[in-house]
Amino acid sequence: MSDKMPCPECDLRRDESFSALALLSRMRTACGDNGTRMQDELEDYLRGLKRDAERYRWLRSLSSSCDAEACVNFNLGFDWQEAHGPELDAAIDAARAAREGGDGR
């Protein structure tokens, strides 16, 4: 039998620590890191992912006119097509699937 008194505050800190580690593990897995990067590298990697996502969201949000600041055209093998918004997502997914043999996501 232990002589130590129960410490609810200690239990709470331990639970919060376990929750934080579980969240970090899930975030690493979600971004494809799997624990291979040190903290500074992981921060730089996540900032790069954020920049890529912001860049893509900006591009995706452009109007459907090729007179916009940037225009996305893709080749279907026989013709060039313009795409924006959800059509752009579908075109990218289809091209990636064709190249990678999956669904492109």
N, C-alpha and C positions, 0 to 999 in steps of 0.2 A: 504494500500500500504506500502511496506517495504522501510525503509531508507537505507538498506544495498545495496552495489554495488555487482554486480555479480562477482564471483571469479572463473574463469576458472580453475585455479590450484587446488582449493578446490574440484571442481567438478571432476577433473581428479583423485585426490587422493581417493575420495569417490568411484568412478567407479572401480578403481584398488582394493580397499578394498573389495567391493562387489564381484569382480571377484575372488579374493583370497579365500574368504569364500565359494563361490560356488565350486571352485576347491577342497578345503578341504572336503567339504560335499560329493562331488562325489567320492573322494578317500576313505573316510571312508566307504561309501556304497559299493564300489567295493571290499574292503578287508573284508567286513562282520562285520565291527566295529559298524556302526550305532550310533556313538557318545557315546558309553558306556565306553570308555577308556579315561583316562586323557593323557596329552601330552607325558609324559615319558613312560607310559604303551603302548601308541600307537606306539611310536618309537621302543620300544623293540619288539612289535608284528610284525611290518613291517620288522624289521631286521630278525626276525625268518622266516617270509614268504620268504624273499629274500634268506636266507640260504637253506630253503627247495627247492626252485626253482633251485638254483645253484646245489644243491646235485642231484636233479632229472635230470637236464640237463646234468650233468657229466655222470651219470649212463646211460642215454639215448644215449649218444654219443659214448659209447664203441663199439668196433668192434663186428662183429657178431660171434666171436669165444668165446666159454666159457673158453678159456685159458686167457681171458682178466683179468684185475685186479679185476673185479667183474662180476658176471654173474647173470642174472635175469631169473628164471624159475618160471612158474606158473602152477597150476594144473587145468586142464579142467574138472576134475571130473573122468576122466578115464585114463589120460595120462599127463605127465609133458612135457611142451613145453618151449623152449628158445625164448626170444623175445628181440629185440633191436629197437631203433628208432621209426618210426611210428607204427610198429607192437606192441611195448611195450605200446604206448599210447592207441591203440585199445584194447589190452588185459586188461589194467587197467580200461578203461572206461566200458568194458563189465562186468568185475568183480564187479565194483561199482554199475552198473545198476542192476545186478542180486541181489545184497545185498540190495540196496536202493529202488528198484522198479522204477528207472528213466532211463535216458540215460547215467548216469555216469559222466556227466560234471558239 
